[in-house]
Amino acid sequence: MPTITLPDGSVREFDGATSGAQIAKSIGSALAKAAVAVRVDGVLWDLNRGLESDVTVEIITRDSDDGLELLRHDAAHILAEAVKELWPETQVTIGPAIDNGFYYDFARKEPFTEEDLAVIEKRMHEIVNRNEKIEREVWDRDEAAEFFHSIGEHYKAEIIEAIPANETLTLYRQGDFIDLCRGPHLPSTGKLGKAFKLTHVSGAYWRGDSNNEMLQRVYGTAWSNDKQLKKYLHMLEEADKRDHRRLGKVMDLFHFQEEAPGAVFWHPKGWNLFQSLIGFMRQQQNAAGYDEINTPELMHRSLWEASGHWETFGDSMYTTETVDGRHYAIKPMNCPGHVQVFKQGITSYRDLPCRLAEFGKCHRHEPSGALHGMMRVRAFTQDDAHIFCTPEQITDESIAVCDLILGIYRVFGFDDIRIKFADRPEVRVGADDVWDQAEAALLKALEVAGLDFTHNPGEGAFYGPKLEFVLRDAIGRDWQCGTLQVDLNMPGRLGATYIGEDGEKHLPVMLHRAIFGSLERFIGILIEHHAGNLPLWLAPTQIKVLTITSEADDFAEEVVARFGAAGLRADADLRNEKISYKVREHSVAKVPVLLAVGQREVETRSVALRRLGSKQQRVISLDEAVHELSEEVETRS
């Protein structure tokens, strides 16, 4: 007679073996209808799986985070079932849930088309309507591999053969379709509902290795109800309109080309924007007590081995061997170089904290399939900083970093910011007691600062725990940008010390800090957040002076010179085109302020001012325009 303990501490007893579905039903019909799985002693189980012993149970509903992930996982399996019914010769490989959706990789000679996606989606709806029971089966490893070989599913057999012999191997059957999966799954296909849609197809290498076969990856999105689905699809439409790659071309900011995959070719306007960000950050860092440095992009392999990067990060590093047999690596991050600067000379505890900042060019080899405009690149500039301090200074320095990060984000129009605490990953350097100390110090800083946060288990850096600062943009997407990491490992590995009050050598604490993260990625996020309508202080071209008649050309040049003298970026369009044509062209290019000048403006020394996105204009004096716009840029309002 199993005793079931619920999350609220209440206990229910059953005469014999029970299940999550029966427990939910005993609590209430509404819960039974919403239930999709059950957590048994902290582990997710199928809702109908038998419970025969005393356990702690939590019912998982379809609108919870775990429930939504389960819906998406099942949507992937139903996608695979639909494809197999439509094209039986297709081989299925893997199909996980991902952020906002799911995908499944298929081995098929013919490429999937947009028309095929509509056909597949229709069949998925039919499978949901069938309400096929989903059943868990435990198989012998060798029998399972032989079974999949026998039905021509060689990729599945290969996955099974790589699974350790001592692991329980489970298959899930729904209708005539059977798939390898750890589970859990919904009780039936009907439980998925209809709030899903297939979105697009891309290529993907088997097991992510470019030496393997190219597969076809079908993506989709799935939600717990139609309202959420429609909201997400609307967000996708907005995201397409705001795509930084398209707007970057329209605004003449940058481009990409195949000869330099994952690297940005900056145009004059884009480089102006890039430098504006650096100038702003430099100003903020100087005021916060940072010293700016610069370290080499190419350093000997021995330094990366000593820091731990070679072992844990080596596959993502660009390396070279010189004619004399020496091995070097292009830096993927700035940390070891900053330690080398700190080590020069003798540092006293009185000199701490020591705050070193760098706009360092870094390179990391990202898979070609993962590259995405400026959001995922191989060459990027990191606004990196490292604070060397005593253990007693960790809390105050961490709070100061958090304040700096949050204040800077607000300037750029990001008010919805989430903080995640990421603790030790599985692959890491350093002893557990050192990690205990580092994690406790970071948690204490959060507590003292009164900052809300969520837990992101196992996602810390290989050398220390971290805070992740996640920005929510104008259309509801989350972007992880800034980080703060407490590192008690790397200083010791690289021989950094300071002289303490006792006259002895001590290891400094090293706080790693980034705010933009990658400047390239942050610019992409900014463009999409503002839909290209960058605030006046940040826009590459802040003001465009448009002539109505050629008689106003000289005055237009004077207007440009006045704004230039005031420190604003302005230029003139003197072409013999209609003013409506000029306004439309420069509005498309996202110039925030347009000043029209004709004969009347020449005579009155005034300008007709129009803001981007507005059809109205104001005629004001040139002096007033210079004062108004200069003040707006200076205050970043």
Solvent accessible surface area in square Angstrom, and as a share of the most:
residue,aa,sasa,rsa
1,M,146,0.65
2,P,5,0.03
3,T,34,0.20
4,I,0,0.00
5,T,44,0.25
6,L,14,0.07
7,P,94,0.59
8,D,119,0.61
9,G,51,0.49
10,S,49,0.31
11,V,84,0.48
12,R,87,0.32
13,E,107,0.48
14,F,39,0.16
15,D,138,0.72
16,G,36,0.35
17,A,68,0.53
18,T,5,0.03
19,S,11,0.07
20,G,0,0.00
21,A,31,0.24
22,Q,99,0.44
23,I,0,0.00
24,A,0,0.00
25,K,150,0.64
26,S,52,0.34
27,I,70,0.35
28,G,27,0.26
29,S,97,0.63
30,A,80,0.62
31,L,46,0.23
32,A,31,0.24
33,K,168,0.71
34,A,30,0.23
35,A,0,0.00
36,V,0,0.00
37,A,1,0.00
38,V,1,0.00
39,R,57,0.21
40,V,7,0.04
41,D,88,0.46
42,G,55,0.53
43,V,91,0.52
44,L,57,0.28
45,W,56,0.20
46,D,15,0.08
47,L,6,0.03
48,N,82,0.42
49,R,78,0.29
50,G,42,0.41
51,L,4,0.02
52,E,138,0.62
53,S,68,0.44
54,D,99,0.51
55,V,21,0.12
56,T,66,0.38
57,V,0,0.00
58,E,66,0.29
59,I,25,0.13
60,I,6,0.03
61,T,29,0.17
62,R,49,0.18
63,D,106,0.55
64,S,40,0.26
65,D,128,0.66
66,D,42,0.22
67,G,0,0.00
68,L,29,0.14
69,E,100,0.45
70,L,11,0.05
71,L,0,0.00
72,R,21,0.08
73,H,38,0.17
74,D,1,0.01
75,A,0,0.00
76,A,0,0.00
77,H,6,0.03
78,I,0,0.00
79,L,0,0.00
80,A,0,0.00
81,E,3,0.01
82,A,0,0.00
83,V,0,0.00
84,K,46,0.19
85,E,64,0.29
86,L,42,0.21
87,W,46,0.16
88,P,94,0.59
89,E,124,0.55
90,T,0,0.00
91,Q,40,0.18
92,V,3,0.02
93,T,0,0.00
94,I,71,0.36
95,G,10,0.10
96,P,45,0.29
97,A,24,0.18
98,I,65,0.33
99,D,129,0.67
100,N,59,0.30
101,G,1,0.01
102,F,0,0.00
103,Y,25,0.09
104,Y,1,0.01
105,D,3,0.02
106,F,0,0.00
107,A,21,0.16
108,R,40,0.15
109,K,203,0.86
110,E,111,0.50
111,P,89,0.56
112,F,15,0.06
113,T,62,0.36
114,E,122,0.55
115,E,122,0.55
116,D,25,0.13
117,L,10,0.05
118,A,66,0.51
119,V,70,0.40
120,I,0,0.00
121,E,32,0.14
122,K,136,0.58
123,R,61,0.22
124,M,0,0.00
125,H,48,0.21
126,E,66,0.30
127,I,0,0.00
128,V,8,0.05
129,N,104,0.53
130,R,111,0.40
131,N,87,0.44
132,E,23,0.10
133,K,130,0.55
134,I,15,0.08
135,E,75,0.34
136,R,79,0.29
137,E,46,0.21
138,V,95,0.55
139,W,61,0.21
140,D,76,0.39
141,R,67,0.24
142,D,96,0.50
143,E,104,0.47
144,A,0,0.00
145,A,10,0.07
146,E,122,0.55
147,F,56,0.23
148,F,2,0.01
149,H,80,0.36
150,S,86,0.56
151,I,86,0.44
152,G,28,0.27
153,E,5,0.02
154,H,92,0.41
155,Y,24,0.09
156,K,7,0.03
157,A,0,0.00
158,E,74,0.33
159,I,31,0.16
160,I,0,0.00
161,E,86,0.39
162,A,74,0.57
163,I,35,0.18
164,P,73,0.46
165,A,87,0.68
166,N,140,0.72
167,E,78,0.35
168,T,97,0.56
169,L,7,0.03
170,T,8,0.05
171,L,0,0.00
172,Y,5,0.02
173,R,84,0.31
174,Q,3,0.01
175,G,37,0.36
176,D,150,0.78
177,F,19,0.08
178,I,15,0.08
179,D,1,0.01
180,L,24,0.12
181,C,16,0.10
182,R,204,0.74
183,G,20,0.19
184,P,19,0.12
185,H,2,0.01
186,L,2,0.01
187,P,22,0.14
188,S,16,0.10
189,T,0,0.00
190,G,28,0.27
191,K,51,0.21
192,L,3,0.01
193,G,22,0.21
194,K,83,0.35
195,A,6,0.05
196,F,5,0.02
197,K,82,0.35
198,L,8,0.04
199,T,43,0.25
200,H,86,0.38
201,V,47,0.27
202,S,46,0.30
203,G,46,0.44
204,A,12,0.09
205,Y,73,0.28
206,W,9,0.03
207,R,130,0.48
208,G,65,0.62
209,D,58,0.30
210,S,77,0.50
211,N,137,0.70
212,N,50,0.26
213,E,93,0.42
214,M,110,0.49
215,L,3,0.02
216,Q,26,0.12
217,R,48,0.18
218,V,0,0.00
219,Y,45,0.17
220,G,6,0.05
221,T,2,0.01
222,A,1,0.00
223,W,38,0.13
224,S,13,0.08
225,N,65,0.33
226,D,79,0.41
227,K,167,0.71
228,Q,64,0.29
229,L,17,0.09
230,K,141,0.60
231,K,157,0.66
232,Y,30,0.12
233,L,43,0.22
234,H,111,0.50
235,M,26,0.12
236,L,61,0.31
237,E,106,0.47
238,E,36,0.16
239,A,17,0.13
240,D,102,0.53
241,K,120,0.51
242,R,36,0.13
243,D,23,0.12
244,H,0,0.00
245,R,104,0.38
246,R,115,0.42
247,L,6,0.03
248,G,0,0.00
249,K,166,0.70
250,V,55,0.32
251,M,10,0.04
252,D,66,0.34
253,L,1,0.00
254,F,7,0.03
255,H,70,0.31
256,F,67,0.28
257,Q,75,0.33
258,E,162,0.72
259,E,140,0.63
260,A,30,0.23
261,P,67,0.42
262,G,9,0.09
263,A,24,0.18
264,V,25,0.14
265,F,73,0.31
266,W,50,0.18
267,H,49,0.22
268,P,117,0.73
269,K,72,0.31
270,G,0,0.00
271,W,112,0.39
272,N,54,0.28
273,L,0,0.00
274,F,5,0.02
275,Q,76,0.34
276,S,23,0.15
277,L,0,0.00
278,I,13,0.07
279,G,36,0.35
280,F,6,0.02
281,M,0,0.00
282,R,93,0.34
283,Q,99,0.44
284,Q,48,0.21
285,Q,4,0.02
286,N,89,0.46
287,A,94,0.73
288,A,41,0.32
289,G,40,0.38
290,Y,14,0.05
291,D,90,0.47
292,E,73,0.33
293,I,34,0.17
294,N,123,0.63
295,T,7,0.04
296,P,82,0.52
297,E,79,0.35
298,L,86,0.43
299,M,19,0.09
300,H,54,0.24
301,R,79,0.29
302,S,60,0.39
303,L,31,0.15
304,W,0,0.00
305,E,78,0.35
306,A,42,0.32
307,S,1,0.00
308,G,1,0.01
309,H,0,0.00
310,W,57,0.20
311,E,144,0.65
312,T,41,0.24
313,F,49,0.20
314,G,21,0.20
315,D,147,0.76
316,S,36,0.23
317,M,14,0.06
318,Y,69,0.26
319,T,77,0.45
320,T,62,0.36
321,E,102,0.46
322,T,52,0.30
323,V,167,0.96
324,D,100,0.52
325,G,38,0.36
326,R,113,0.41
327,H,70,0.31
328,Y,45,0.17
329,A,0,0.00
330,I,52,0.26
331,K,1,0.00
332,P,0,0.00
333,M,18,0.08
334,N,0,0.00
335,C,4,0.02
336,P,0,0.00
337,G,2,0.02
338,H,0,0.00
339,V,0,0.00
340,Q,50,0.22
341,V,57,0.33
342,F,9,0.04
343,K,76,0.32
344,Q,134,0.60
345,G,66,0.64
346,I,153,0.77
347,T,19,0.11
348,S,30,0.19
349,Y,58,0.22
350,R,185,0.67
351,D,83,0.43
352,L,12,0.06
353,P,37,0.23
354,C,32,0.19
355,R,60,0.22
356,L,11,0.05
357,A,1,0.00
358,E,2,0.01
359,F,26,0.11
360,G,1,0.01
361,K,73,0.31
362,C,0,0.00
363,H,42,0.19
364,R,51,0.19
365,H,82,0.37
366,E,33,0.15
367,P,79,0.49
368,S,71,0.45
369,G,76,0.73
370,A,32,0.25
371,L,43,0.21
372,H,75,0.34
373,G,15,0.14
374,M,0,0.00
375,M,17,0.08
376,R,107,0.39
377,V,12,0.07
378,R,29,0.11
379,A,10,0.08
380,F,13,0.06
381,T,11,0.07
382,Q,28,0.12
383,D,1,0.00
384,D,9,0.04
385,A,0,0.00
386,H,0,0.00
387,I,1,0.00
388,F,0,0.00
389,C,0,0.00
390,T,14,0.08
391,P,59,0.37
392,E,143,0.64
393,Q,45,0.20
394,I,6,0.03
395,T,23,0.14
396,D,100,0.52
397,E,14,0.06
398,S,0,0.00
399,I,36,0.18
400,A,55,0.42
401,V,2,0.01
402,C,3,0.02
403,D,88,0.46
404,L,28,0.14
405,I,0,0.00
406,L,24,0.12
407,G,26,0.25
408,I,3,0.01
409,Y,0,0.00
410,R,135,0.49
411,V,57,0.33
412,F,2,0.01
413,G,34,0.33
414,F,1,0.00
415,D,115,0.59
416,D,59,0.30
417,I,33,0.17
418,R,91,0.33
419,I,10,0.05
420,K,70,0.30
421,F,10,0.04
422,A,0,0.00
423,D,27,0.14
424,R,56,0.21
425,P,20,0.12
426,E,161,0.72
427,V,103,0.59
428,R,78,0.28
429,V,13,0.08
430,G,42,0.41
431,A,56,0.43
432,D,79,0.41
433,D,97,0.50
434,V,41,0.24
435,W,1,0.00
436,D,77,0.40
437,Q,95,0.42
438,A,2,0.02
439,E,21,0.10
440,A,59,0.46
441,A,17,0.13
442,L,0,0.00
443,L,67,0.33
444,K,113,0.48
445,A,2,0.01
446,L,2,0.01
447,E,140,0.63
448,V,86,0.50
449,A,35,0.27
450,G,62,0.60
451,L,42,0.21
452,D,132,0.68
453,F,83,0.35
454,T,84,0.49
455,H,103,0.46
456,N,37,0.19
457,P,89,0.56
458,G,31,0.30
459,E,95,0.42
460,G,9,0.09
461,A,18,0.14
462,F,24,0.10
463,Y,12,0.05
464,G,1,0.01
465,P,0,0.00
466,K,30,0.13
467,L,0,0.00
468,E,13,0.06
469,F,0,0.00
470,V,8,0.05
471,L,0,0.00
472,R,79,0.29
473,D,8,0.04
474,A,61,0.47
475,I,31,0.15
476,G,44,0.42
477,R,41,0.15
478,D,70,0.36
479,W,37,0.13
480,Q,62,0.28
481,C,7,0.04
482,G,0,0.00
483,T,20,0.12
484,L,0,0.00
485,Q,19,0.09
486,V,0,0.00
487,D,0,0.00
488,L,30,0.15
489,N,16,0.08
490,M,0,0.00
491,P,1,0.00
492,G,34,0.32
493,R,99,0.36
494,L,12,0.06
495,G,45,0.44
496,A,0,0.00
497,T,49,0.28
498,Y,13,0.05
499,I,50,0.26
500,G,7,0.07
501,E,143,0.64
502,D,93,0.48
503,G,51,0.49
504,E,107,0.48
505,K,146,0.62
506,H,69,0.31
507,L,97,0.48
508,P,3,0.02
509,V,1,0.01
510,M,0,0.00
511,L,0,0.00
512,H,6,0.03
513,R,2,0.01
514,A,6,0.05
515,I,0,0.00
516,F,1,0.01
517,G,12,0.12
518,S,19,0.12
519,L,0,0.00
520,E,1,0.00
521,R,58,0.21
522,F,1,0.00
523,I,0,0.00
524,G,0,0.00
525,I,0,0.00
526,L,0,0.00
527,I,0,0.00
528,E,8,0.03
529,H,22,0.10
530,H,41,0.18
531,A,24,0.19
532,G,0,0.00
533,N,70,0.36
534,L,7,0.03
535,P,32,0.20
536,L,7,0.03
537,W,20,0.07
538,L,0,0.00
539,A,2,0.02
540,P,13,0.08
541,T,18,0.10
542,Q,2,0.01
543,I,0,0.00
544,K,24,0.10
545,V,0,0.00
546,L,0,0.00
547,T,4,0.02
548,I,83,0.42
549,T,55,0.32
550,S,84,0.54
551,E,117,0.52
552,A,0,0.00
553,D,37,0.19
554,D,119,0.62
555,F,10,0.04
556,A,0,0.00
557,E,89,0.40
558,E,66,0.30
559,V,0,0.00
560,V,28,0.16
561,A,65,0.50
562,R,81,0.30
563,F,0,0.00
564,G,42,0.41
565,A,95,0.73
566,A,45,0.35
567,G,60,0.57
568,L,11,0.05
569,R,66,0.24
570,A,20,0.16
571,D,54,0.28
572,A,29,0.22
573,D,9,0.05
574,L,67,0.33
575,R,99,0.36
576,N,156,0.80
577,E,78,0.35
578,K,158,0.67
579,I,53,0.27
580,S,65,0.42
581,Y,86,0.33
582,K,1,0.00
583,V,24,0.14
584,R,142,0.52
585,E,62,0.28
586,H,18,0.08
587,S,32,0.21
588,V,87,0.50
589,A,26,0.20
590,K,45,0.19
591,V,9,0.05
592,P,13,0.08
593,V,0,0.00
594,L,4,0.02
595,L,0,0.00
596,A,10,0.08
597,V,0,0.00
598,G,3,0.03
599,Q,85,0.38
600,R,146,0.53
601,E,6,0.02
602,V,45,0.26
603,E,123,0.55
604,T,85,0.50
605,R,113,0.41
606,S,8,0.05
607,V,0,0.00
608,A,3,0.02
609,L,3,0.02
610,R,57,0.21
611,R,79,0.29
612,L,42,0.21
613,G,83,0.80
614,S,45,0.29
615,K,188,0.80
616,Q,150,0.67
617,Q,87,0.39
618,R,108,0.40
619,V,75,0.43
620,I,18,0.09
621,S,49,0.32
622,L,3,0.01
623,D,93,0.48
624,E,86,0.38
625,A,0,0.00
626,V,17,0.10
627,H,125,0.56
628,E,46,0.21
629,L,0,0.00
630,S,27,0.17
631,E,94,0.42
632,E,32,0.14
633,V,30,0.17
634,E,139,0.62
635,T,85,0.49
636,R,74,0.27
637,S,99,0.64
